[in-house]
Amino acid sequence: MKKSNPKHTSSYKPDWTPENSGNEFAVRVVKGVSKSELTKNDKLLKRKNLSVDEYVNGVINFNRNILARTITLIESNNSKHHDTAQEVLKSLLPYSGKSLRIGITGVPGAGKSTLIEMLGLYLLKQGHKVAVLTVDPSSTVTKGSILGDKTRMENLSKEKNCFIRPSPSAGNLGGVTRKSRETITICEAAGFDIILIETVGVGQSEVTVRSMVDFFLLVLIAGAGDELQGIKRGIMELADAVLINKADGDNDKKAKIAASDCNNALHYLQPTTKGWQAKAFTGSALTGKGIPELWDVIKKYESFVKQSGLFEQRRKEQSIEWVFRMIEDSLRDNFYNNENVKKSITSIKEEITKDKITPTIAAEKLLKIYYS
């Protein structure tokens, strides 16, 4: 450490020193920022509240800042934002519904994010506008989220015709957010004709994603033991195609064997789309191998469901399901936010853990409290 100049130290008069301290210690008191200056800066930094028309026009004209703010608005749990959010969504509906919605799921470590980046870059070269909606792993304790998808898709995030929106899952199983459907509507209104939705892991959330997309892709990897281990039959049935990823180098042969095993399994499963036989094939998100083939499969599927009328039929069914899912969510929130329920739930939990009442009786007691 550089020593202070003794001459300077002896002549320097500090504003404050502790009792019995030497010349080596001193505190200098400086003038702070005035209240008027703080108020002035606050006004400059404070974001302007947007009107419904400003939100709508910003989205339609693909203003990235307003697009992000609109999604934040509809994701907000603040009751003050609800009416504005619904007005914005209502105004955007006529501009939505024209995209192809693709859901992508798979076991952890299957390379979903890398695959999405390669597919996204490929689609951009084909002249498409791509929106990527990803769901981050959130803590079930803190409801926090890493929001690291933009980091994992660094090249894709730099493209002007791409928009990546990581959404906290708030502890939901599998990571699907309640607001995903509204986010899709907003992105479609902004002119994105391809919507890619990535889910975290494999679980009940995949059923939810299947109910909001047109095409559903399951991503697996070879060389990690039994490729079908941990994949529930129901998840396989949801898939319109299966991609065995990381089919490169020494793993290529294993990937082909895994694809053959998957095709054998798919042959005996009830297809999720009537008349469409899901198939497994290999690819490598790292090298780009299989990406054009994947897109060809998706386009053939799109052509098939549109010609057969299944595309429009499924979209209508999804809208109806959306209504009832929102009712369920609203009732659930209303129940847990009920003051009487909140006061009683802790004591009833204790009664359950001490075997004083059964879970059935506990549920009945809470419902009686709610309805009383």
C-alpha positions as CSV (number, residue, x, y, z in Angstrom):
1,M,0.0,0.0,0.0
2,K,1.3,3.5,-0.9
3,K,2.3,5.5,2.2
4,S,0.7,8.9,2.7
5,N,2.8,12.0,2.6
6,P,3.6,12.9,6.3
7,K,3.7,16.5,5.5
8,H,0.3,16.4,3.8
9,T,-1.1,14.2,6.6
10,S,-0.1,16.6,9.3
11,S,-1.5,19.6,7.6
12,Y,-4.8,17.9,6.6
13,K,-7.7,18.6,8.9
14,P,-10.2,15.7,8.8
15,D,-13.9,16.2,9.3
16,W,-14.0,13.4,11.8
17,T,-11.7,11.0,13.6
18,P,-12.3,8.3,16.2
19,E,-11.1,8.9,19.7
20,N,-7.4,8.2,20.3
21,S,-6.7,7.7,16.6
22,G,-3.5,8.6,14.8
23,N,-2.9,10.6,11.7
24,E,-3.3,7.5,9.6
25,F,-7.1,7.7,10.0
26,A,-9.5,10.3,8.7
27,V,-13.0,10.7,7.3
28,R,-13.9,13.4,4.8
29,V,-17.6,14.5,4.7
30,V,-18.8,15.4,1.2
31,K,-22.0,17.1,0.1
32,G,-24.8,14.7,-0.9
33,V,-27.2,15.0,-3.7
34,S,-30.1,17.4,-3.1
35,K,-33.7,16.2,-3.0
36,S,-34.6,18.3,-6.1
37,E,-31.8,16.7,-8.1
38,L,-33.0,13.2,-7.1
39,T,-36.6,14.1,-8.1
40,K,-35.4,15.4,-11.4
41,N,-33.4,12.2,-12.1
42,D,-36.3,10.0,-11.0
43,K,-38.5,11.6,-13.6
44,L,-36.0,10.9,-16.3
45,L,-35.5,7.3,-15.3
46,K,-39.2,6.5,-14.8
47,R,-40.8,4.6,-17.6
48,K,-43.9,6.1,-19.2
49,N,-47.1,4.2,-18.7
50,L,-48.4,3.1,-22.0
51,S,-52.0,3.3,-23.2
52,V,-53.8,0.3,-24.8
53,D,-53.3,1.8,-28.2
54,E,-49.6,2.4,-27.6
55,Y,-49.2,-1.2,-26.6
56,V,-51.1,-2.5,-29.6
57,N,-49.4,-0.3,-32.2
58,G,-46.0,-1.1,-30.7
59,V,-46.6,-4.8,-31.0
60,I,-48.0,-4.6,-34.5
61,N,-45.1,-2.5,-35.7
62,F,-42.6,-4.8,-34.1
63,N,-41.2,-2.4,-31.6
64,R,-39.0,-4.8,-29.5
65,N,-39.1,-2.7,-26.4
66,I,-42.9,-2.4,-26.4
67,L,-43.3,-6.1,-27.4
68,A,-41.3,-7.1,-24.3
69,R,-43.3,-4.7,-22.1
70,T,-46.5,-6.1,-23.4
71,I,-45.5,-9.6,-22.5
72,T,-44.5,-8.4,-19.1
73,L,-47.8,-6.8,-18.7
74,I,-49.8,-9.9,-19.4
75,E,-47.5,-12.0,-17.2
76,S,-48.1,-9.6,-14.3
77,N,-50.0,-10.9,-11.3
78,N,-50.8,-7.3,-10.2
79,S,-54.6,-6.9,-10.3
80,K,-54.1,-3.3,-11.5
81,H,-52.7,-4.6,-14.8
82,H,-55.4,-7.2,-15.5
83,D,-57.9,-4.9,-17.3
84,T,-55.3,-3.2,-19.5
85,A,-53.7,-6.6,-20.4
86,Q,-57.1,-8.0,-21.5
87,E,-57.9,-5.0,-23.6
88,V,-54.5,-5.3,-25.3
89,L,-55.0,-9.0,-26.0
90,K,-58.5,-8.3,-27.3
91,S,-57.2,-5.7,-29.8
92,L,-54.4,-8.0,-30.9
93,L,-56.5,-11.1,-31.6
94,P,-57.4,-10.1,-35.2
95,Y,-53.7,-10.0,-36.0
96,S,-52.9,-13.4,-34.4
97,G,-53.4,-17.1,-35.4
98,K,-51.3,-17.1,-38.6
99,S,-48.2,-18.8,-37.3
100,L,-47.0,-22.4,-37.1
101,R,-46.6,-23.3,-33.4
102,I,-44.0,-25.9,-32.7
103,G,-43.5,-27.4,-29.2
104,I,-40.1,-29.0,-28.4
105,T,-39.5,-31.2,-25.3
106,G,-37.1,-33.9,-24.2
107,V,-35.0,-35.3,-21.5
108,P,-32.6,-32.9,-19.7
109,G,-29.3,-32.7,-21.6
110,A,-30.8,-33.8,-24.9
111,G,-29.6,-30.5,-26.5
112,K,-33.0,-28.8,-27.0
113,S,-31.6,-25.3,-26.8
114,T,-28.9,-26.0,-29.3
115,L,-31.4,-27.7,-31.6
116,I,-33.7,-24.7,-31.3
117,E,-30.9,-22.3,-32.2
118,M,-29.8,-24.3,-35.2
119,L,-33.4,-24.7,-36.4
120,G,-34.1,-21.0,-35.8
121,L,-31.1,-19.9,-37.8
122,Y,-32.1,-22.3,-40.6
123,L,-35.6,-20.9,-40.7
124,L,-34.4,-17.3,-40.7
125,K,-32.4,-18.1,-43.8
126,Q,-35.6,-19.3,-45.3
127,G,-37.2,-15.9,-44.8
128,H,-39.2,-16.7,-41.7
129,K,-39.6,-14.6,-38.5
130,V,-39.0,-16.7,-35.5
131,A,-40.1,-16.3,-31.9
132,V,-38.7,-18.6,-29.2
133,L,-40.6,-19.0,-26.0
134,T,-38.6,-20.9,-23.4
135,V,-39.4,-21.9,-19.9
136,D,-36.6,-21.7,-17.4
137,P,-36.1,-24.0,-14.4
138,S,-37.6,-22.2,-11.4
139,S,-37.2,-22.9,-7.7
140,T,-40.2,-24.4,-6.1
141,V,-39.1,-22.6,-2.9
142,T,-38.3,-19.1,-4.1
143,K,-40.2,-19.1,-7.4
144,G,-37.0,-17.7,-8.9
145,S,-35.7,-18.4,-12.4
146,I,-32.3,-18.4,-14.1
147,L,-33.5,-16.9,-17.4
148,G,-30.4,-18.1,-19.2
149,D,-31.8,-19.1,-22.6
150,K,-30.5,-16.0,-24.4
151,T,-27.1,-16.9,-23.2
152,R,-27.5,-20.5,-24.5
153,M,-28.8,-19.2,-27.8
154,E,-26.2,-16.4,-28.3
155,N,-26.1,-16.4,-32.1
156,L,-29.9,-16.7,-32.6
157,S,-30.5,-13.8,-30.1
158,K,-28.5,-11.4,-32.3
159,E,-30.8,-11.9,-35.3
160,K,-33.1,-9.0,-36.0
161,N,-36.0,-11.2,-37.1
162,C,-35.8,-13.3,-34.0
163,F,-37.3,-12.7,-30.6
164,I,-36.4,-14.9,-27.6
165,R,-38.5,-14.6,-24.4
166,P,-37.5,-16.7,-21.4
167,S,-40.4,-17.0,-19.0
168,P,-40.1,-18.0,-15.3
169,S,-42.1,-21.1,-14.6
170,A,-42.7,-20.1,-11.0
171,G,-42.4,-23.7,-9.8
172,N,-44.9,-25.2,-12.2
173,L,-44.2,-28.9,-12.9
174,G,-42.2,-29.1,-16.1
175,G,-42.0,-25.4,-16.4
176,V,-45.0,-24.4,-18.4
177,T,-46.3,-20.9,-17.5
178,R,-49.9,-20.0,-17.3
179,K,-49.4,-17.1,-19.6
180,S,-47.8,-18.9,-22.5
181,R,-50.9,-18.8,-24.7
182,E,-51.2,-15.0,-24.3
183,T,-47.5,-14.7,-25.2
184,I,-48.1,-16.7,-28.4
185,T,-50.9,-14.4,-29.3
186,I,-48.7,-11.3,-28.8
187,C,-45.8,-12.7,-30.8
188,E,-48.1,-13.7,-33.7
189,A,-49.5,-10.2,-33.8
190,A,-46.0,-8.9,-34.0
191,G,-45.6,-10.8,-37.3
192,F,-43.7,-13.9,-36.2
193,D,-44.8,-16.8,-38.4
194,I,-42.9,-19.5,-36.6
195,I,-43.3,-19.9,-32.8
196,L,-40.9,-22.4,-31.1
197,I,-41.8,-23.4,-27.5
198,E,-39.2,-25.2,-25.4
199,T,-40.2,-27.0,-22.2
200,V,-37.9,-28.0,-19.4
201,G,-37.7,-31.8,-18.9
202,V,-40.4,-34.3,-19.4
203,G,-43.6,-34.3,-17.3
204,Q,-47.2,-33.2,-17.0
205,S,-46.4,-29.9,-18.6
206,E,-45.9,-31.5,-22.0
207,V,-49.6,-32.3,-22.0
208,T,-50.2,-28.6,-21.6
209,V,-47.8,-27.6,-24.3
210,R,-49.4,-30.2,-26.7
211,S,-52.7,-28.3,-26.1
212,M,-51.3,-25.1,-27.4
213,V,-49.1,-26.1,-30.4
214,D,-49.6,-27.5,-33.9
215,F,-46.6,-29.8,-34.0
216,F,-44.9,-31.5,-31.1
217,L,-41.3,-32.8,-31.2
218,L,-39.7,-35.1,-28.7
219,V,-35.9,-34.9,-28.5
220,L,-33.9,-37.8,-27.2
221,I,-30.2,-38.8,-27.2
222,A,-28.4,-42.1,-27.8
223,G,-25.6,-43.5,-25.7
224,A,-27.2,-42.6,-22.3
225,G,-28.5,-46.0,-21.5
226,D,-32.0,-47.1,-22.5
227,E,-33.3,-44.3,-24.7
228,L,-36.9,-45.0,-23.7
229,Q,-36.1,-45.2,-20.0
230,G,-38.1,-42.5,-18.1
231,I,-40.1,-41.6,-21.1
232,K,-43.7,-42.3,-20.3
233,R,-46.0,-43.9,-22.9
234,G,-48.2,-40.8,-22.7
235,I,-45.4,-38.5,-23.7
236,M,-44.4,-40.7,-26.7
237,E,-48.1,-40.7,-27.8
238,L,-48.1,-36.9,-27.8
239,A,-45.1,-36.6,-30.2
240,D,-45.6,-36.0,-33.9
241,A,-42.0,-36.8,-34.5
242,V,-39.0,-38.0,-32.4
243,L,-35.4,-36.7,-33.1
244,I,-32.5,-38.7,-31.7
245,N,-30.0,-35.8,-31.2
246,K,-26.2,-35.8,-31.0
247,A,-25.9,-38.2,-33.9
248,D,-22.4,-37.3,-34.7
249,G,-18.9,-38.9,-34.5
250,D,-18.8,-42.2,-32.7
251,N,-22.4,-41.7,-31.5
252,D,-23.9,-41.8,-35.0
253,K,-24.4,-45.6,-35.1
254,K,-25.9,-45.7,-31.6
255,A,-28.3,-42.9,-32.7
256,K,-29.5,-45.0,-35.7
257,I,-30.2,-48.0,-33.4
258,A,-32.1,-45.7,-31.0
259,A,-34.2,-44.3,-33.8
260,S,-35.0,-47.9,-34.9
261,D,-36.1,-48.8,-31.4
262,C,-38.2,-45.7,-31.2
263,N,-39.9,-46.4,-34.5
264,N,-40.8,-49.9,-33.2
265,A,-42.3,-48.4,-30.1
266,L,-44.2,-45.6,-32.0
267,H,-45.7,-48.2,-34.3
268,Y,-47.7,-49.7,-31.4
269,L,-48.8,-46.4,-29.9
270,Q,-52.0,-44.5,-30.6
271,P,-51.0,-41.4,-32.7
272,T,-52.0,-38.0,-31.2
273,T,-52.9,-36.8,-34.7
274,K,-55.4,-39.0,-36.5
275,G,-53.9,-40.4,-39.8
276,W,-50.4,-39.2,-39.0
277,Q,-47.8,-41.8,-38.1
278,A,-45.0,-40.3,-36.0
279,K,-41.5,-41.4,-36.9
280,A,-38.1,-41.1,-35.3
281,F,-35.0,-40.0,-37.1
282,T,-31.5,-38.9,-36.3
283,G,-29.8,-35.5,-36.3
284,S,-27.1,-33.3,-34.7
285,A,-27.8,-29.9,-33.4
286,L,-24.1,-29.4,-33.1
287,T,-23.3,-29.9,-36.8
288,G,-26.7,-29.0,-38.3
289,K,-27.2,-32.5,-39.6
290,G,-30.8,-33.4,-39.9
291,I,-32.2,-29.9,-39.5
292,P,-33.4,-29.6,-43.2
293,E,-35.0,-33.1,-42.8
294,L,-36.7,-32.0,-39.6
295,W,-38.2,-29.0,-41.3
296,D,-39.4,-31.1,-44.2
297,V,-41.2,-33.4,-41.8
298,I,-42.8,-30.4,-40.1
299,K,-43.9,-29.0,-43.4
300,K,-45.4,-32.3,-44.6
301,Y,-47.2,-32.5,-41.3
302,E,-48.6,-29.0,-41.7
303,S,-49.8,-29.7,-45.2
304,F,-51.5,-33.0,-44.0
305,V,-53.4,-31.4,-41.1
306,K,-54.5,-28.4,-43.1
307,Q,-55.8,-30.4,-46.0
308,S,-57.6,-32.8,-43.7
309,G,-59.2,-30.0,-41.7
310,L,-57.5,-31.2,-38.5
311,F,-55.4,-28.0,-38.2
312,E,-58.4,-25.7,-37.8
313,Q,-60.3,-28.3,-35.7
314,R,-57.4,-28.6,-33.3
315,R,-57.0,-24.8,-33.0
316,K,-60.7,-24.5,-32.1
317,E,-60.5,-27.3,-29.5
318,Q,-57.4,-25.6,-28.0
319,S,-59.3,-22.3,-27.6
320,I,-62.1,-24.1,-25.8
321,E,-59.6,-25.9,-23.6
322,W,-57.9,-22.6,-22.9
323,V,-61.2,-21.2,-21.5
324,F,-61.6,-24.0,-19.0
325,R,-57.9,-24.0,-18.0
326,M,-58.2,-20.3,-17.2
327,I,-61.4,-21.0,-15.1
328,E,-59.5,-23.7,-13.2
329,D,-56.5,-21.3,-12.6
330,S,-58.8,-18.5,-11.5
331,L,-60.7,-20.8,-9.0
332,R,-57.4,-22.2,-7.6
333,D,-56.1,-18.6,-7.1
334,N,-59.3,-17.5,-5.5
335,F,-59.3,-20.5,-3.1
336,Y,-55.7,-20.0,-1.9
337,N,-56.1,-16.2,-1.6
338,N,-59.2,-16.6,0.5
339,E,-58.4,-15.0,3.9
340,N,-60.3,-17.7,5.9
341,V,-58.5,-20.5,4.0
342,K,-55.1,-18.9,4.6
343,K,-55.8,-18.7,8.4
344,S,-56.9,-22.3,8.6
345,I,-54.5,-24.1,6.2
346,T,-51.5,-24.3,8.6
347,S,-53.5,-25.9,11.4
348,I,-55.1,-28.3,9.1
349,K,-51.7,-29.3,7.7
350,E,-50.6,-30.0,11.2
351,E,-53.7,-32.2,11.8
352,I,-52.8,-34.2,8.7
353,T,-49.1,-34.7,9.7
354,K,-50.2,-35.8,13.2
355,D,-52.7,-38.3,11.7
356,K,-55.6,-36.6,13.4
357,I,-57.6,-36.4,10.1
358,T,-57.4,-37.9,6.7
359,P,-56.5,-35.9,3.6
360,T,-60.1,-36.3,2.4
361,I,-61.5,-34.8,5.6
362,A,-58.9,-32.1,5.4
363,A,-60.0,-31.2,1.9
364,E,-63.7,-31.2,2.9
365,K,-62.9,-28.9,5.9
366,L,-61.0,-26.4,3.8
367,L,-63.8,-26.3,1.1
368,K,-66.4,-25.7,3.8
369,I,-64.3,-22.8,5.2
370,Y,-64.0,-21.4,1.6
371,Y,-67.7,-21.6,0.9
372,S,-68.9,-20.4,4.3
